[in-house]
Amino acid sequence: MKRLFTLLSAVLVSIPCFAQATANLSSQGYYADPEIRVFDHQYWIYPTSSNTGEQSDESRFNTQQTKLRKQHVVHKAYLSQTSLDAFSSPDLVHWTKHPQVLSVRNVSWAAYAVWAPSAIYRNGKYYLFFAANDIQKTDTFPGGIGVAVSNKPGGPFKDALGKPLIGAFQNGAQPIDPMAFQDDDGSVYLYYGGQGHCNVAKLSSDLTHVIPMSDGTLYKEITPTHYTEGPFMIKRNGVYYFMWSEGDWGNSTYGVAYAKSTSPTGPFTPAGKILSTDPTIANGPGHHSVVRIPNTDNWYIVYHRHPLGTADRNQRVMAIDPMRFDKNGNIEPVTMTKDGPGAVPLLHKNVETP
């Protein structure tokens, strides 16, 4: 009996104990708009810092930034959003925080409202698209979507252009919420847009400027019904799944819907809503991203949500849950959980380059 107890104890010790994924992500603090990628044998998440208005050190801004910060600001909390953190993990559970992978110190024209990053590996480097300065239709000062570059997924990322990549409204779309999608042929498309409009644009090979698509269009509007913001694109079995957030980002109407196409630029056929408020779990889940475990057909959706009992619109935390497809290739409604899927280690056979 003693020998059996010793053997059982050894087996139990050898079984790893993992914290739950969602609980761990939410414990990282207030973050929103998370984009998940697989880089360098790790999962990486790049979110918006969703703080509620901590005081910024005004002495660290350059002259142009100081002037910009005196312009109109829609919400005071935006003034404290001047950098982006990132998180890396080998298994979706144990996360390492990488503070300020992008800071306005390295982007001379960005002064506040640094939002919604999207990362991509290209030409041996890592590129981070982001929005800054929350420009409105009548604004004449710099702002919009920028691109920064680094030799490592954890930064530091530095401005690649010295100006916004997209610095004005096109087709009514506010230049925010960029999402970079690389197709199988190497083409890179940028999906973006707020204030109820969404565009797709094709990027040059070096990702530094917008180039014409096959029909000569630079900015093609692809706004679906009920679109609010947060576009995202995936491809599975030759089908393009265009996804977005709809509703009000500050309340329980917020959620995720999608449409399908055989082309990255549409036309897209609406296919339904897949992520909605669950009054027993959390409110307003949305502005998501999706990751496929490399070399498998296993998918996970990462998103932000408002914990029950919170009142401030900026009190958003990250969460993760499985995303599944039915036999017809439709995305099944996502079931929000309190604790997430648990550990999903990246094994060597499940890692693609980079």
Stockholm file with secondary structure:
# STOCKHOLM 1.0

chainA/1-354         MKRLFTLLSAVLVSIPCFAQATANLSSQGYYADPEIRVFDHQYWIYPTSSNTGEQSDESRFNTQQTKLRKQHVVHKAYLSQTSLDAFSSPDLVHWTKHPQVLSVRNVSWAAYAVWAPSAIYRNGKYYLFFAANDIQKTDTFPGGIGVAVSNKPGGPFKDALGKPLIGAFQNGAQPIDPMAFQDDDGSVYLYYGGQGHCNVAKLSSDLTHVIPMSDGTLYKEITPTHYTEGPFMIKRNGVYYFMWSEGDWGNSTYGVAYAKSTSPTGPFTPAGKILSTDPTIANGPGHHSVVRIPNTDNWYIVYHRHPLGTADRNQRVMAIDPMRFDKNGNIEPVTMTKDGPGAVPLLHKNVETP
#=GR chainA/1-354 SS CHHHHHHHHHHHHHSCCCCCHHHHHHTTCSEEEEEEEEETTEEEEEEEECCSCCCCCGGGSCHHHHHHTTSCCSSGGGGGCCEEEEEEESSSSSCEEEEEEEEGGGCTTCCSCCEEEEEEEETTEEEEEEEESCCCTTCCSSCEEEEEEESSTTCCCEESSSSCSBCSCBTTBBSCCCEEEECTTSCEEEEECBTTCCEEEEECTTSSSEECCTTSCSSEECCCTTEEEEEEEEEETTEEEEEEEESCTTSTTCEEEEEEESSTTCCCEEEEEEECCBTTTEEEEEEEEEEECTTSSCEEEEEEEEETTCCSTTCCEEEEEEECBCTTSCBCCCCCCSSCSCCCCCCGGGCCCC
#=GC SS_cons         CHHHHHHHHHHHHHSCCCCCHHHHHHTTCSEEEEEEEEETTEEEEEEEECCSCCCCCGGGSCHHHHHHTTSCCSSGGGGGCCEEEEEEESSSSSCEEEEEEEEGGGCTTCCSCCEEEEEEEETTEEEEEEEESCCCTTCCSSCEEEEEEESSTTCCCEESSSSCSBCSCBTTBBSCCCEEEECTTSCEEEEECBTTCCEEEEECTTSSSEECCTTSCSSEECCCTTEEEEEEEEEETTEEEEEEEESCTTSTTCEEEEEEESSTTCCCEEEEEEECCBTTTEEEEEEEEEEECTTSSCEEEEEEEEETTCCSTTCCEEEEEEECBCTTSCBCCCCCCSSCSCCCCCCGGGCCCC
//
